[in-house]
């Protein structure tokens, strides 16, 4: 009960904060979502003779607002002070559930879908379990900028997730940080760079397949791969993405980056 008492107090603060900016009633939808998300996380707890266990190393919450106005509301309700992430972790602690020390809670605020229908979900939850077989380190990768102007002409990384977009830091309308890009194209007004979205694409490491995958984050000008002279379109908003091969040229609108695996 202590957790829910704290949640009620937090919701009262969120309601005041959101409704002071967006008007009376605007906080109702995100507050309902907040409780549903926390309840879904709680439902994944496994109870056995040894106690409560949360057998996941990562929880990904994708917020999917249909309109720009609702996106701003979501940013205020869920991202400020990492409130939703804190609530998820607090709920697990309240249940005294054991969970992996490396548990990561990722909150992703997507661009408006433009399809405000009753059946369209406002959020999606993904749960990833630790991979007991993955003992090797994440492979090193290199990104060479072939078209467009970026902060660097070449990026070398060893990361499970690489974010690509225009601007190093993406803020919402209230000046709150939404995302930090790893491969950063300049917001210089040039034609090529203007086709790169601030939140354009991401690359993530699939440990099971030992491969990197490319995801287009519903960008305006799209993402595609040129591989051996063949063009492969990346479907926007597909959470699984398309497997990358070393040497693939990734087109972000008109800008281009070559993806390379660095072999030891």
C-alpha positions in Angstrom: 0.0 0.0 0.0 2.9 2.3 0.6 3.8 2.3 -3.0 0.3 3.2 -4.2 0.1 6.0 -1.6 3.3 7.4 -3.1 1.9 6.9 -6.6 -1.3 8.8 -5.8 0.7 11.7 -4.5 2.9 11.6 -7.6 -0.2 11.6 -9.8 -1.6 14.6 -8.0 1.6 16.5 -8.8 1.5 15.3 -12.4 -2.1 16.4 -12.8 -1.4 19.9 -11.5 1.7 20.1 -13.7 0.1 18.9 -16.9 -3.2 20.7 -16.5 -1.5 24.0 -15.6 0.0 23.9 -19.1 -2.5 22.0 -21.2 -5.8 22.6 -19.5 -8.2 20.7 -17.3 -8.6 17.0 -18.1 -5.5 16.7 -20.1 -3.7 14.6 -17.5 -6.4 11.9 -17.4 -5.1 9.8 -20.3 -1.4 9.7 -19.2 -2.4 8.9 -15.6 -4.5 6.0 -16.7 -1.7 4.8 -19.0 0.8 5.2 -16.1 -1.2 2.8 -13.9 -1.7 0.3 -16.7 2.0 0.2 -17.5 3.0 -0.3 -13.9 0.4 -3.1 -13.6 1.7 -4.8 -16.7 5.2 -4.7 -15.3 4.0 -6.1 -12.0 2.2 -8.9 -13.9 5.5 -10.2 -15.2 6.8 -10.9 -11.7 7.2 -14.7 -11.1 6.4 -16.1 -7.7 7.8 -19.4 -6.5 9.0 -21.0 -3.3 12.1 -18.8 -3.1 10.2 -15.5 -3.4 9.4 -13.0 -6.1 11.5 -12.7 -9.3 11.4 -10.3 -12.2 13.3 -12.3 -14.8 14.1 -9.4 -17.3 17.2 -7.3 -17.9 15.4 -4.6 -19.9 12.0 -3.0 -20.0 11.2 -0.9 -23.0 8.2 1.4 -22.9 7.3 2.9 -26.3 4.9 5.8 -26.0 2.9 6.2 -29.2 1.0 9.5 -29.2 -1.3 10.0 -32.3 -0.9 13.8 -32.2 1.7 16.5 -31.5 -0.4 17.9 -28.7 -0.6 14.5 -27.0 3.1 14.0 -27.5 3.7 17.2 -25.5 1.4 15.9 -22.7 3.2 12.6 -22.6 6.6 14.3 -22.4 5.4 16.3 -19.4 3.8 13.4 -17.7 6.3 10.6 -18.3 9.7 12.1 -19.0 10.1 14.9 -16.6 12.5 13.8 -13.8 12.4 10.3 -15.3 9.2 9.9 -13.4 7.8 6.8 -15.1 11.2 5.0 -15.0 11.3 5.7 -11.2 7.8 4.4 -10.7 8.6 1.1 -12.4 11.7 0.6 -10.3 9.9 1.6 -7.2 7.1 -0.9 -7.9 9.6 -3.7 -8.2 11.2 -2.8 -4.9 7.8 -2.5 -3.2 7.0 -6.1 -4.2 10.5 -7.1 -2.9 11.1 -8.8 -6.3 14.6 -9.9 -7.1 15.7 -8.5 -10.5 19.0 -8.4 -12.5 21.4 -5.8 -11.2 21.8 -4.5 -14.8 18.0 -4.0 -15.2 17.5 -1.1 -17.7 14.1 0.7 -18.0 14.0 2.6 -21.3 11.2 5.1 -22.0 10.9 6.0 -25.7 8.6 8.8 -26.9 7.9 8.3 -30.6 6.9 10.9 -33.1 3.1 11.4 -33.6 1.6 8.6 -35.7 -1.1 10.8 -37.1 -3.7 8.0 -36.8 -5.9 8.9 -33.8 -8.2 5.8 -33.8 -9.8 4.0 -30.9 -7.9 0.8 -31.7 -4.5 2.4 -32.0 -2.4 1.6 -28.9 -0.9 4.6 -27.0 2.0 2.5 -25.7 3.8 -0.8 -26.1 5.8 -2.7 -23.6 8.7 -5.0 -24.5 10.6 -7.2 -22.0 14.0 -8.6 -22.7 15.5 -11.4 -20.6 19.2 -11.7 -19.8 21.1 -13.9 -22.3 23.1 -16.4 -20.2 25.0 -17.5 -23.3 26.2 -14.1 -24.2 29.6 -13.9 -22.7 31.4 -12.1 -25.5 31.6 -8.3 -25.7 29.5 -6.2 -28.1 31.4 -6.0 -31.4 33.0 -2.7 -32.3 31.5 -0.7 -35.1 32.4 2.2 -37.3 30.2 4.8 -39.0 31.6 6.8 -41.9 29.6 9.8 -43.0 29.5 9.8 -46.9 26.8 12.4 -47.5 25.6 15.2 -45.3 27.4 17.2 -42.6 27.9 15.6 -39.2 29.8 16.6 -36.0 32.4 14.0 -37.0 33.3 12.4 -40.3 33.7 9.1 -38.6 32.3 7.5 -35.5 33.8 4.5 -33.7 31.6 2.8 -31.1 31.1 -0.3 -29.0 27.5 0.1 -27.9 24.4 -2.1 -27.8 22.3 0.8 -29.1 23.3 3.6 -31.4 20.9 6.5 -32.0 21.1 8.5 -35.2 19.6 11.9 -35.9 19.9 15.7 -36.3 21.1 17.5 -33.2 23.2 16.1 -30.4 20.4 16.6 -27.9 16.7 16.5 -28.8 14.4 18.6 -26.5 10.7 18.8 -26.2 8.8 22.1 -26.4 9.3 22.7 -22.7 13.1 22.3 -23.0 13.2 18.8 -21.5 15.8 16.3 -22.8 14.1 13.5 -24.9 17.1 11.9 -26.5 20.8 12.0 -27.1 22.0 11.0 -30.5 25.3 9.1 -31.0 25.7 9.8 -34.7 24.9 13.5 -34.9 24.0 15.4 -38.1 24.2 19.2 -38.0 21.1 21.3 -37.9 22.6 23.7 -40.5 19.6 24.2 -42.8 21.3 22.5 -45.8 19.1 20.4 -48.1 20.7 17.0 -47.3 20.8 17.5 -43.5 17.2 18.7 -43.5 16.1 15.3 -44.6 17.6 13.7 -41.4 15.0 13.7 -38.6 16.0 14.7 -35.1 14.8 11.3 -34.1 15.5 9.4 -37.3 16.9 5.8 -36.7 18.5 3.5 -34.3 20.9 0.5 -34.5 20.7 -2.2 -31.9 22.7 -5.4 -31.2 20.7 -8.6 -31.4 22.7 -10.9 -29.1 20.8 -14.0 -30.1 21.7 -13.6 -33.8 25.0 -11.8 -33.0 24.0 -9.1 -35.5 23.2 -5.5 -35.6 19.7 -4.3 -36.7 18.6 -1.0 -38.2 15.2 0.6 -37.2 13.6 3.6 -38.8 11.7 5.6 -36.1 8.8 6.7 -38.3 11.1 9.4 -39.9 9.6 11.8 -42.4 12.0 11.1 -45.2 12.6 7.4 -44.5 15.6 5.1 -44.2 17.0 2.6 -46.6 20.1 0.4 -47.1 22.1 0.2 -50.2 23.7 -3.3 -50.3 25.6 -4.5 -53.3 23.7 -2.1 -55.6 20.4 -3.2 -54.2 18.1 -0.8 -52.2 16.4 -2.2 -49.1 13.7 0.0 -47.6 13.4 0.0 -43.8 9.7 0.0 -42.7 9.0 2.9 -40.5 8.1 2.1 -36.9 9.0 -1.6 -37.1 10.5 -2.4 -33.7 12.5 -5.4 -34.9 14.2 -3.7 -37.8 16.4 -5.1 -40.6 19.7 -7.0 -40.1 22.8 -5.0 -41.1 25.9 -6.2 -42.9 29.3 -4.7 -42.7 29.7 -2.3 -45.7 26.0 -1.4 -45.9 25.3 2.2 -46.8 22.5 3.6 -44.7 20.5 6.4 -46.2 18.7 8.7 -43.8 16.7 10.7 -46.2 19.4 12.0 -48.5 22.3 11.7 -46.0 24.4 8.6 -46.0 26.5 6.7 -43.4 28.4 3.5 -44.1 28.2 0.9 -41.4 31.3 -1.3 -40.8 32.0 -4.1 -38.3 35.5 -3.8 -36.8 36.9 -7.3 -36.7 39.7 -8.1 -34.3 
